[in-house]
Amino acid sequence: SDDASVSDQEKMLILEGALFVGLLLAAVTAGQDSCNVADGDRWDCGFVGTTQASCEADGCCWRPALQTNSSSNLRDTPWCFYPSDLENPCNDIKWSADSPGFTQEYYDIMYNNYAANLNIDGSGAVVAAPDT
């Protein structure tokens, strides 16, 4: 009877180990699939000096761009980029408005500043920032 319970415990440990390995492989495979992003569709996740280790630690994908010929321009192709399963944050932006987004008082101040920089002292000159 003791041999059967030890055997059952061993079976349970083997089953748990197999389940763990299976879940780990599924997670790794899923991560690789979400990193299959065309160069032109990549969203930069890193910054100058980002390493592969820091990129992946942030949950991003690391894939050096492959230069296929000498005329390829890969300067703007990110090597550290967000995975494809990341939801586009721009989808939630409200692109229309029912007002200009600032008060009439602010508009009047800015308009007066603009007008003050046109035709300075009757000379016809336009300046970005007058001295007075």
Secondary structure by P-SEA (a helix, b strand, c coil): caaaaaaaaaaaaaaaaaaaaaaaaaaaaaaaaaaccccccccccccccccaaaaaaacbbbbccccccccccccccccccccccccccccccccccccccccaaaaaaaaaaaaaaccccccccccccccc
